[in-house]
Amino acid sequence: MVSYDKAFKSYKKALTTTASVATSMMLVRSVANEVVPPELRELLFSGFGYLRSRASSDHTIVVEKKNDGLTNNHVYCIVKTYLATRMNIDIQQCLRQQHGRG
């Protein structure tokens, strides 16, 4: 039960941070539209677009299968079940082979 509370707090914190950043960006953009000349605004937004395009869109999340002997790792089981619906059989077999070696 403790892991659910911890995961929920972490999720809530991430969601709050994301909402705050999105709100700040909307505020900056509206102020920039009012105050900054169009030429400079275009230059700034193209620079931001370049930086954004350089960022990787691939992310890796590692969910370890750990249990303390008393409870099951429900997050691991849920992720495993979800990914099984998204991968084909060849990839699943490849992952099992890699997991067996490591």
N, CA, C and O atoms as a GROMACS GRO file, in nm:
protein
  408
    1MET      N    1   0.082  -0.119   0.000
    1MET     CA    2   0.000   0.000   0.000
    1MET      C    3   0.086   0.126   0.000
    1MET      O    4   0.050   0.228  -0.057
    2VAL      N    5   0.203   0.114   0.065
    2VAL     CA    6   0.292   0.230   0.072
    2VAL      C    7   0.341   0.268  -0.066
    2VAL      O    8   0.354   0.387  -0.097
    3SER      N    9   0.369   0.167  -0.152
    3SER     CA   10   0.419   0.197  -0.286
    3SER      C   11   0.314   0.271  -0.369
    3SER      O   12   0.349   0.355  -0.452
    4TYR      N   13   0.186   0.240  -0.348
    4TYR     CA   14   0.080   0.312  -0.421
    4TYR      C   15   0.077   0.459  -0.379
    4TYR      O   16   0.064   0.547  -0.464
    5ASP      N   17   0.089   0.484  -0.250
    5ASP     CA   18   0.090   0.622  -0.202
    5ASP      C   19   0.209   0.698  -0.258
    5ASP      O   20   0.197   0.814  -0.299
    6LYS      N   21   0.324   0.633  -0.259
    6LYS     CA   22   0.446   0.696  -0.310
    6LYS      C   23   0.433   0.724  -0.460
    6LYS      O   24   0.469   0.831  -0.508
    7ALA      N   25   0.381   0.626  -0.534
    7ALA     CA   26   0.364   0.643  -0.678
    7ALA      C   27   0.261   0.753  -0.707
    7ALA      O   28   0.280   0.832  -0.799
    8PHE      N   29   0.153   0.757  -0.629
    8PHE     CA   30   0.050   0.858  -0.649
    8PHE      C   31   0.106   0.997  -0.622
    8PHE      O   32   0.079   1.091  -0.697
    9LYS      N   33   0.183   1.012  -0.515
    9LYS     CA   34   0.242   1.142  -0.483
    9LYS      C   35   0.339   1.186  -0.592
    9LYS      O   36   0.342   1.303  -0.629
   10SER      N   37   0.418   1.092  -0.643
   10SER     CA   38   0.512   1.123  -0.750
   10SER      C   39   0.437   1.164  -0.877
   10SER      O   40   0.476   1.261  -0.942
   11TYR      N   41   0.332   1.092  -0.911
   11TYR     CA   42   0.250   1.124  -1.028
   11TYR      C   43   0.184   1.260  -1.012
   11TYR      O   44   0.183   1.340  -1.106
   12LYS      N   45   0.131   1.286  -0.895
   12LYS     CA   46   0.065   1.414  -0.868
   12LYS      C   47   0.164   1.529  -0.880
   12LYS      O   48   0.131   1.634  -0.935
   13LYS      N   49   0.285   1.509  -0.828
   13LYS     CA   50   0.388   1.613  -0.835
   13LYS      C   51   0.428   1.640  -0.981
   13LYS      O   52   0.443   1.755  -1.021
   14ALA      N   53   0.444   1.533  -1.059
   14ALA     CA   54   0.481   1.549  -1.200
   14ALA      C   55   0.371   1.620  -1.278
   14ALA      O   56   0.399   1.706  -1.361
   15LEU      N   57   0.247   1.584  -1.251
   15LEU     CA   58   0.134   1.646  -1.320
   15LEU      C   59   0.122   1.794  -1.283
   15LEU      O   60   0.096   1.878  -1.369
   16THR      N   61   0.142   1.826  -1.156
   16THR     CA   62   0.137   1.965  -1.111
   16THR      C   63   0.248   2.047  -1.175
   16THR      O   64   0.225   2.160  -1.219
   17THR      N   65   0.368   1.990  -1.181
   17THR     CA   66   0.480   2.060  -1.244
   17THR      C   67   0.454   2.083  -1.392
   17THR      O   68   0.481   2.191  -1.443
   18THR      N   69   0.402   1.982  -1.460
   18THR     CA   70   0.372   1.995  -1.603
   18THR      C   71   0.267   2.103  -1.627
   18THR      O   72   0.281   2.183  -1.720
   19ALA      N   73   0.164   2.106  -1.546
   19ALA     CA   74   0.060   2.208  -1.560
   19ALA      C   75   0.117   2.347  -1.534
   19ALA      O   76   0.080   2.443  -1.603
   20SER      N   77   0.205   2.359  -1.437
   20SER     CA   78   0.265   2.488  -1.406
   20SER      C   79   0.354   2.537  -1.520
   20SER      O   80   0.350   2.654  -1.556
   21VAL      N   81   0.433   2.447  -1.576
   21VAL     CA   82   0.520   2.484  -1.689
   21VAL      C   83   0.436   2.524  -1.810
   21VAL      O   84   0.467   2.622  -1.877
   22ALA      N   85   0.330   2.449  -1.838
   22ALA     CA   86   0.244   2.482  -1.952
   22ALA      C   87   0.177   2.618  -1.934
   22ALA      O   88   0.168   2.696  -2.028
   23THR      N   89   0.132   2.646  -1.812
   23THR     CA   90   0.069   2.776  -1.784
   23THR      C   91   0.170   2.889  -1.800
   23THR      O   92   0.138   2.994  -1.856
   24SER      N   93   0.290   2.867  -1.750
   24SER     CA   94   0.394   2.970  -1.763
   24SER      C   95   0.428   2.997  -1.909
   24SER      O   96   0.446   3.112  -1.948
   25MET      N   97   0.436   2.891  -1.988
   25MET     CA   98   0.468   2.909  -2.130
   25MET      C   99   0.356   2.985  -2.202
   25MET      O  100   0.384   3.068  -2.289
   26MET      N  101   0.232   2.958  -2.167
   26MET     CA  102   0.121   3.031  -2.229
   26MET      C  103   0.126   3.178  -2.191
   26MET      O  104   0.099   3.265  -2.274
   27LEU      N  105   0.161   3.207  -2.067
   27LEU     CA  106   0.172   3.345  -2.022
   27LEU      C  107   0.286   3.417  -2.093
   27LEU      O  108   0.269   3.530  -2.138
   28VAL      N  109   0.401   3.352  -2.104
   28VAL     CA  110   0.515   3.411  -2.174
   28VAL      C  111   0.480   3.437  -2.320
   28VAL      O  112   0.514   3.542  -2.374
   29ARG      N  113   0.413   3.344  -2.382
   29ARG     CA  114   0.378   3.360  -2.523
   29ARG      C  115   0.281   3.477  -2.543
   29ARG      O  116   0.296   3.555  -2.637
   30SER      N  117   0.182   3.491  -2.456
   30SER     CA  118   0.087   3.601  -2.472
   30SER      C  119   0.153   3.736  -2.446
   30SER      O  120   0.122   3.834  -2.513
   31VAL      N  121   0.244   3.742  -2.348
   31VAL     CA  122   0.317   3.867  -2.323
   31VAL      C  123   0.408   3.898  -2.442
   31VAL      O  124   0.418   4.014  -2.484
   32ALA      N  125   0.473   3.795  -2.496
   32ALA     CA  126   0.560   3.816  -2.611
   32ALA      C  127   0.481   3.866  -2.731
   32ALA      O  128   0.530   3.951  -2.806
   33ASN      N  129   0.361   3.817  -2.751
   33ASN     CA  130   0.278   3.864  -2.862
   33ASN      C  131   0.241   4.011  -2.848
   33ASN      O  132   0.226   4.081  -2.948
   34GLU      N  133   0.227   4.058  -2.726
   34GLU     CA  134   0.189   4.197  -2.701
   34GLU      C  135   0.308   4.292  -2.703
   34GLU      O  136   0.295   4.405  -2.752
   35VAL      N  137   0.422   4.251  -2.652
   35VAL     CA  138   0.534   4.343  -2.628
   35VAL      C  139   0.644   4.334  -2.733
   35VAL      O  140   0.697   4.437  -2.776
   36VAL      N  141   0.679   4.215  -2.774
   36VAL     CA  142   0.795   4.194  -2.862
   36VAL      C  143   0.755   4.218  -3.007
   36VAL      O  144   0.649   4.172  -3.051
   37PRO      N  145   0.839   4.291  -3.083
   37PRO     CA  146   0.812   4.312  -3.226
   37PRO      C  147   0.806   4.179  -3.303
   37PRO      O  148   0.874   4.083  -3.266
   38PRO      N  149   0.727   4.174  -3.410
   38PRO     CA  150   0.710   4.047  -3.483
   38PRO      C  151   0.840   3.985  -3.534
   38PRO      O  152   0.854   3.863  -3.533
   39GLU      N  153   0.936   4.067  -3.579
   39GLU     CA  154   1.061   4.013  -3.632
   39GLU      C  155   1.140   3.942  -3.522
   39GLU      O  156   1.190   3.831  -3.542
   40LEU      N  157   1.150   4.007  -3.407
   40LEU     CA  158   1.224   3.947  -3.295
   40LEU      C  159   1.150   3.825  -3.241
   40LEU      O  160   1.212   3.726  -3.203
   41ARG      N  161   1.018   3.832  -3.238
   41ARG     CA  162   0.937   3.720  -3.192
   41ARG      C  163   0.958   3.599  -3.282
   41ARG      O  164   0.970   3.486  -3.234
   42GLU      N  165   0.961   3.622  -3.413
   42GLU     CA  166   0.983   3.511  -3.506
   42GLU      C  167   1.120   3.448  -3.485
   42GLU      O  168   1.135   3.326  -3.490
   43LEU      N  169   1.220   3.532  -3.461
   43LEU     CA  170   1.355   3.482  -3.435
   43LEU      C  171   1.360   3.398  -3.306
   43LEU      O  172   1.420   3.291  -3.303
   44LEU      N  173   1.296   3.448  -3.202
   44LEU     CA  174   1.294   3.375  -3.074
   44LEU      C  175   1.222   3.241  -3.088
   44LEU      O  176   1.272   3.139  -3.040
   45PHE      N  177   1.107   3.241  -3.151
   45PHE     CA  178   1.031   3.116  -3.163
   45PHE      C  179   1.101   3.016  -3.255
   45PHE      O  180   1.090   2.895  -3.233
   46SER      N  181   1.172   3.064  -3.357
   46SER     CA  182   1.246   2.970  -3.440
   46SER      C  183   1.362   2.910  -3.362
   46SER      O  184   1.396   2.793  -3.380
   47GLY      N  185   1.424   2.990  -3.274
   47GLY     CA  186   1.530   2.938  -3.187
   47GLY      C  187   1.477   2.834  -3.090
   47GLY      O  188   1.541   2.730  -3.069
   48PHE      N  189   1.360   2.860  -3.031
   48PHE     CA  190   1.298   2.762  -2.942
   48PHE      C  191   1.261   2.635  -3.019
   48PHE      O  192   1.276   2.524  -2.969
   49GLY      N  193   1.212   2.653  -3.141
   49GLY     CA  194   1.177   2.537  -3.223
   49GLY      C  195   1.299   2.452  -3.256
   49GLY      O  196   1.291   2.329  -3.257
   50TYR      N  197   1.412   2.519  -3.282
   50TYR     CA  198   1.536   2.446  -3.309
   50TYR      C  199   1.579   2.366  -3.186
   50TYR      O  200   1.615   2.249  -3.197
   51LEU      N  201   1.575   2.430  -3.070
   51LEU     CA  202   1.614   2.360  -2.947
   51LEU      C  203   1.522   2.242  -2.919
   51LEU      O  204   1.566   2.135  -2.875
   52ARG      N  205   1.394   2.262  -2.944
   52ARG     CA  206   1.297   2.155  -2.920
   52ARG      C  207   1.318   2.039  -3.016
   52ARG      O  208   1.301   1.923  -2.978
   53SER      N  209   1.355   2.069  -3.140
   53SER     CA  210   1.376   1.962  -3.237
   53SER      C  211   1.503   1.883  -3.206
   53SER      O  212   1.515   1.767  -3.246
   54ARG      N  213   1.597   1.944  -3.136
   54ARG     CA  214   1.721   1.875  -3.100
   54ARG      C  215   1.701   1.779  -2.983
   54ARG      O  216   1.781   1.687  -2.964
   55ALA      N  217   1.597   1.798  -2.906
   55ALA     CA  218   1.571   1.711  -2.792
   55ALA      C  219   1.521   1.576  -2.841
   55ALA      O  220   1.447   1.568  -2.939
   56SER      N  221   1.560   1.473  -2.773
   56SER     CA  222   1.520   1.338  -2.811
   56SER      C  223   1.374   1.313  -2.774
   56SER      O  224   1.327   1.356  -2.669
   57SER      N  225   1.305   1.243  -2.862
   57SER     CA  226   1.167   1.207  -2.832
   57SER      C  227   1.158   1.065  -2.776
   57SER      O  228   1.050   1.017  -2.744
   58ASP      N  229   1.273   0.998  -2.766
   58ASP     CA  230   1.277   0.863  -2.710
   58ASP      C  231   1.310   0.869  -2.562
   58ASP      O  232   1.406   0.936  -2.522
   59HIS      N  233   1.233   0.801  -2.484
   59HIS     CA  234   1.255   0.797  -2.340
   59HIS      C  235   1.253   0.652  -2.294
   59HIS      O  236   1.181   0.569  -2.350
   60THR      N  237   1.331   0.623  -2.195
   60THR     CA  238   1.337   0.488  -2.141
   60THR      C  239   1.292   0.491  -1.996
   60THR      O  240   1.343   0.568  -1.915
   61ILE      N  241   1.199   0.406  -1.965
   61ILE     CA  242   1.153   0.392  -1.827
   61ILE      C  243   1.183   0.248  -1.785
   61ILE      O  244   1.144   0.153  -1.852
   62VAL      N  245   1.253   0.234  -1.674
   62VAL     CA  246   1.289   0.103  -1.623
   62VAL      C  247   1.201   0.071  -1.504
   62VAL      O  248   1.196   0.146  -1.406
   63VAL      N  249   1.131  -0.041  -1.513
   63VAL     CA  250   1.049  -0.090  -1.401
   63VAL      C  251   1.112  -0.220  -1.356
   63VAL      O  252   1.107  -0.321  -1.426
   64GLU      N  253   1.171  -0.218  -1.238
   64GLU     CA  254   1.240  -0.336  -1.188
   64GLU      C  255   1.144  -0.429  -1.116
   64GLU      O  256   1.050  -0.387  -1.049
   65LYS      N  257   1.172  -0.558  -1.131
   65LYS     CA  258   1.090  -0.658  -1.062
   65LYS      C  259   1.156  -0.688  -0.928
   65LYS      O  260   1.240  -0.777  -0.916
   66LYS      N  261   1.117  -0.611  -0.828
   66LYS     CA  262   1.168  -0.632  -0.693
   66LYS      C  263   1.050  -0.658  -0.602
   66LYS      O  264   0.945  -0.596  -0.614
   67ASN      N  265   1.068  -0.750  -0.512
   67ASN     CA  266   0.965  -0.770  -0.411
   67ASN      C  267   1.033  -0.792  -0.277
   67ASN      O  268   1.143  -0.847  -0.270
   68ASP      N  269   0.967  -0.749  -0.174
   68ASP     CA  270   1.024  -0.756  -0.040
   68ASP      C  271   0.992  -0.888   0.030
   68ASP      O  272   1.020  -0.904   0.149
   69GLY      N  273   0.933  -0.980  -0.041
   69GLY     CA  274   0.898  -1.108   0.017
   69GLY      C  275   0.759  -1.112   0.077
   69GLY      O  276   0.705  -1.220   0.102
   70LEU      N  277   0.701  -0.997   0.101
   70LEU     CA  278   0.568  -0.992   0.162
   70LEU      C  279   0.459  -0.956   0.063
   70LEU      O  280   0.347  -1.007   0.071
   71THR      N  281   0.492  -0.868  -0.031
   71THR     CA  282   0.392  -0.822  -0.127
   71THR      C  283   0.444  -0.837  -0.269
   71THR      O  284   0.565  -0.842  -0.291
   72ASN      N  285   0.354  -0.843  -0.363
   72ASN     CA  286   0.391  -0.847  -0.504
   72ASN      C  287   0.415  -0.706  -0.555
   72ASN      O  288   0.360  -0.609  -0.502
   73ASN      N  289   0.497  -0.695  -0.658
   73ASN     CA  290   0.520  -0.566  -0.722
   73ASN      C  291   0.410  -0.546  -0.826
   73ASN      O  292   0.423  -0.590  -0.940
   74HIS      N  293   0.303  -0.480  -0.786
   74HIS     CA  294   0.187  -0.463  -0.872
   74HIS      C  295   0.218  -0.376  -0.994
   74HIS      O  296   0.164  -0.399  -1.102
   75VAL      N  297   0.304  -0.277  -0.977
   75VAL     CA  298   0.339  -0.191  -1.090
   75VAL      C  299   0.407  -0.273  -1.198
   75VAL      O  300   0.375  -0.258  -1.316
   76TYR      N  301   0.501  -0.359  -1.160
   76TYR     CA  302   0.570  -0.444  -1.257
   76TYR      C  303   0.470  -0.534  -1.330
   76TYR      O  304   0.477  -0.547  -1.453
   77CYS      N  305   0.379  -0.595  -1.256
   77CYS     CA  306   0.280  -0.685  -1.318
   77CYS      C  307   0.190  -0.610  -1.416
   77CYS      O  308   0.159  -0.661  -1.523
   78ILE      N  309   0.150  -0.490  -1.379
   78ILE     CA  310   0.062  -0.410  -1.465
   78ILE      C  311   0.136  -0.368  -1.592
   78ILE      O  312   0.081  -0.375  -1.701
   79VAL      N  313   0.262  -0.324  -1.577
   79VAL     CA  314   0.341  -0.283  -1.693
   79VAL      C  315   0.364  -0.403  -1.784
   79VAL      O  316   0.354  -0.391  -1.906
   80LYS      N  317   0.395  -0.516  -1.727
   80LYS     CA  318   0.418  -0.638  -1.806
   80LYS      C  319   0.292  -0.676  -1.885
   80LYS      O  320   0.301  -0.711  -2.002
   81THR      N  321   0.178  -0.669  -1.821
   81THR     CA  322   0.051  -0.700  -1.887
   81THR      C  323   0.021  -0.601  -1.999
   81THR      O  324  -0.021  -0.641  -2.108
   82TYR      N  325   0.043  -0.473  -1.973
   82TYR     CA  326   0.017  -0.370  -2.074
   82TYR      C  327   0.109  -0.388  -2.194
   82TYR      O  328   0.063  -0.385  -2.309
   83LEU      N  329   0.238  -0.407  -2.169
   83LEU     CA  330   0.332  -0.420  -2.280
   83LEU      C  331   0.307  -0.546  -2.361
   83LEU      O  332   0.335  -0.548  -2.481
   84ALA      N  333   0.255  -0.649  -2.300
   84ALA     CA  334   0.224  -0.772  -2.373
   84ALA      C  335   0.118  -0.747  -2.479
   84ALA      O  336   0.114  -0.816  -2.581
   85THR      N  337   0.031  -0.649  -2.457
   85THR     CA  338  -0.071  -0.618  -2.556
   85THR      C  339  -0.018  -0.528  -2.667
   85THR      O  340  -0.081  -0.514  -2.772
   86ARG      N  341   0.098  -0.467  -2.645
   86ARG     CA  342   0.153  -0.372  -2.742
   86ARG      C  343   0.267  -0.429  -2.826
   86ARG      O  344   0.304  -0.368  -2.926
   87MET      N  345   0.322  -0.542  -2.789
   87MET     CA  346   0.436  -0.600  -2.861
   87MET      C  347   0.395  -0.726  -2.934
   87MET      O  348   0.304  -0.798  -2.892
   88ASN      N  349   0.465  -0.752  -3.044
   88ASN     CA  350   0.438  -0.879  -3.111
   88ASN      C  351   0.519  -0.991  -3.044
   88ASN      O  352   0.604  -0.964  -2.960
   89ILE      N  353   0.492  -1.114  -3.081
   89ILE     CA  354   0.550  -1.229  -3.014
   89ILE      C  355   0.701  -1.235  -3.034
   89ILE      O  356   0.773  -1.275  -2.942
   90ASP      N  357   0.752  -1.196  -3.151
   90ASP     CA  358   0.896  -1.200  -3.176
   90ASP      C  359   0.973  -1.110  -3.080
   90ASP      O  360   1.076  -1.150  -3.026
   91ILE      N  361   0.922  -0.990  -3.058
   91ILE     CA  362   0.989  -0.898  -2.965
   91ILE      C  363   0.982  -0.951  -2.823
   91ILE      O  364   1.080  -0.941  -2.749
   92GLN      N  365   0.870  -1.008  -2.783
   92GLN     CA  366   0.858  -1.064  -2.648
   92GLN      C  367   0.958  -1.176  -2.626
   92GLN      O  368   1.019  -1.185  -2.519
   93GLN      N  369   0.976  -1.263  -2.726
   93GLN     CA  370   1.072  -1.372  -2.712
   93GLN      C  371   1.214  -1.318  -2.705
   93GLN      O  372   1.296  -1.370  -2.628
   94CYS      N  373   1.244  -1.216  -2.782
   94CYS     CA  374   1.377  -1.154  -2.779
   94CYS      C  375   1.404  -1.094  -2.641
   94CYS      O  376   1.514  -1.109  -2.588
   95LEU      N  377   1.306  -1.028  -2.584
   95LEU     CA  378   1.323  -0.969  -2.451
   95LEU      C  379   1.341  -1.076  -2.345
   95LEU      O  380   1.421  -1.059  -2.252
   96ARG      N  381   1.270  -1.186  -2.357
   96ARG     CA  382   1.286  -1.296  -2.261
   96ARG      C  383   1.427  -1.353  -2.268
   96ARG      O  384   1.486  -1.384  -2.165
   97GLN      N  385   1.482  -1.366  -2.391
   97GLN     CA  386   1.617  -1.419  -2.406
   97GLN      C  387   1.719  -1.324  -2.345
   97GLN      O  388   1.812  -1.369  -2.278
   98GLN      N  389   1.703  -1.193  -2.368
   98GLN     CA  390   1.796  -1.097  -2.310
   98GLN      C  391   1.785  -1.097  -2.159
   98GLN      O  392   1.886  -1.088  -2.089
   99HIS      N  393   1.664  -1.108  -2.106
   99HIS     CA  394   1.643  -1.108  -1.961
   99HIS      C  395   1.706  -1.234  -1.900
   99HIS      O  396   1.761  -1.228  -1.790
  100GLY      N  397   1.698  -1.345  -1.971
  100GLY     CA  398   1.756  -1.469  -1.920
  100GLY      C  399   1.908  -1.464  -1.914
  100GLY      O  400   1.967  -1.524  -1.824
  101ARG      N  401   1.972  -1.394  -2.007
  101ARG     CA  402   2.118  -1.381  -2.008
  101ARG      C  403   2.168  -1.290  -1.897
  101ARG      O  404   2.268  -1.319  -1.832
  102GLY      N  405   2.095  -1.176  -1.876
  102GLY     CA  406   2.141  -1.071  -1.784
  102GLY      C  407   2.110  -1.106  -1.648
  102GLY      O  408   2.141  -1.030  -1.556
   0.00000   0.00000   0.00000
